[in-house]
């Protein structure tokens, strides 16, 4: 598995090298995030190879039981995200997805999850919109910023 991950990282690196560089004045070009992902993926694959070679990589044969309710919560969250993103915007739709995903993983505190999801989605939106200059949607919150 580690070798397969390293191969995927090599393919990703090759494809990243083909991305045209940004403008001369740009400090951060369009290749920075793919290079970071390539480096992390390569490091992960190499780590798995080393750990398995040293005998410290163990796989549990016991699997958890299939939880249909959790799958339904994830599906509900994805459906809400798709349905709400054009109506309410990225931030609120992503917060709803976060709440449903947290519930799927066993959280019973939806207000706390909504606050966390809202903060994470707002930070992601601000990062794309303000730092990268890439508008990822309009909505109630996005139009206030």
C-alpha positions in Angstrom: 0.0 0.0 0.0 2.9 2.4 0.8 4.4 1.8 -2.6 1.0 2.5 -4.3 0.8 5.8 -2.4 4.3 6.7 -3.4 3.4 6.0 -7.1 0.3 8.1 -6.8 2.5 10.9 -5.3 4.9 10.6 -8.3 2.0 10.8 -10.8 0.7 13.8 -8.9 4.1 15.4 -9.0 4.5 14.8 -12.7 1.1 16.4 -13.4 1.8 19.3 -11.0 5.0 20.1 -13.0 2.8 20.5 -16.1 0.7 23.2 -14.5 1.7 26.5 -16.1 3.4 28.9 -13.6 1.5 32.0 -12.5 2.3 35.5 -13.4 5.9 36.7 -12.8 4.8 39.0 -10.0 2.8 36.3 -8.2 4.5 35.1 -5.0 2.3 32.0 -4.7 1.5 30.4 -7.9 -1.1 27.8 -8.9 1.3 24.9 -8.2 1.9 25.5 -4.5 -1.0 23.5 -3.1 -0.5 20.5 -5.5 3.2 20.5 -4.5 2.3 20.4 -0.8 -0.2 17.6 -1.4 2.5 15.7 -3.4 5.1 16.1 -0.6 2.6 15.0 2.1 1.4 12.0 0.0 5.0 10.9 -0.7 5.9 11.3 3.0 2.8 9.2 4.0 3.7 6.4 1.5 7.3 6.4 2.5 6.3 6.2 6.2 4.0 3.3 5.6 6.8 1.5 3.8 9.3 2.1 6.6 6.7 1.2 9.3 5.8 -2.1 7.6 9.4 -2.9 6.9 10.3 -2.5 10.6 7.3 -4.6 11.6 5.4 -1.8 13.4 2.5 -1.7 11.0 -0.4 -3.9 12.3 -3.8 -4.4 10.7 -6.7 -5.3 13.0 -8.8 -8.0 11.4 -11.8 -7.0 13.5 -14.1 -4.5 11.7 -16.8 -2.4 13.2 -20.4 -3.1 12.4 -22.1 -1.3 9.6 -24.0 1.7 10.9 -26.8 2.5 8.5 -28.0 5.5 10.6 -24.6 7.2 10.3 -24.6 6.7 6.5 -28.0 8.3 6.3 -26.7 11.3 8.3 -23.8 11.7 5.9 -26.2 11.4 2.9 -28.6 14.0 4.5 -25.7 16.4 5.0 -24.5 16.0 1.4 -28.0 16.5 0.1 -28.6 19.6 2.3 -25.3 21.0 1.1 -26.2 20.6 -2.6 -29.7 21.9 -2.0 -28.8 24.9 0.2 -25.5 26.1 -1.4 -27.2 28.1 -4.1 -30.0 29.4 -1.7 -28.1 30.2 1.5 -24.5 30.2 0.3 -21.3 28.3 0.9 -20.9 29.1 4.6 -24.4 28.1 5.8 -24.6 25.1 3.6 -21.2 23.9 4.7 -22.2 24.4 8.4 -25.2 22.2 7.8 -23.0 19.5 6.3 -20.7 19.8 9.3 -23.6 19.3 11.7 -24.9 16.2 9.9 -21.4 14.7 9.6 -20.7 15.3 13.3 -24.0 13.6 14.1 -23.0 10.7 12.0 -19.8 10.4 14.1 -21.9 10.3 17.3 -22.1 14.0 18.4 -25.2 14.9 20.3 -24.5 18.6 20.5 -25.9 20.2 17.3 -25.5 23.8 18.5 -21.9 23.4 19.3 -21.3 21.6 16.0 -23.1 24.4 14.1 -20.9 27.0 15.7 -17.7 25.0 14.8 -19.0 24.3 11.3 -19.9 27.9 10.8 -16.4 29.1 12.0 -14.6 26.5 9.8 -16.7 27.3 6.7 -16.3 31.1 7.3 -12.5 30.7 7.5 -12.4 28.6 4.4 -14.6 31.2 2.5 -12.4 34.0 3.7 -9.3 32.2 2.7 -10.5 31.6 -0.8 -12.2 35.0 -1.2 -9.8 37.3 0.5 -6.5 35.6 0.3 -6.7 33.8 -3.0 -9.2 36.1 -4.7 -11.3 33.2 -5.8 -15.0 33.8 -5.2 -16.7 30.5 -4.2 -20.3 31.7 -4.1 -22.8 34.2 -2.9 -25.2 33.8 0.0 -26.5 35.4 3.1 -23.2 35.5 5.0 -21.0 36.0 1.9 -22.9 39.1 0.9 -22.4 40.6 4.4 -18.6 40.2 4.2 
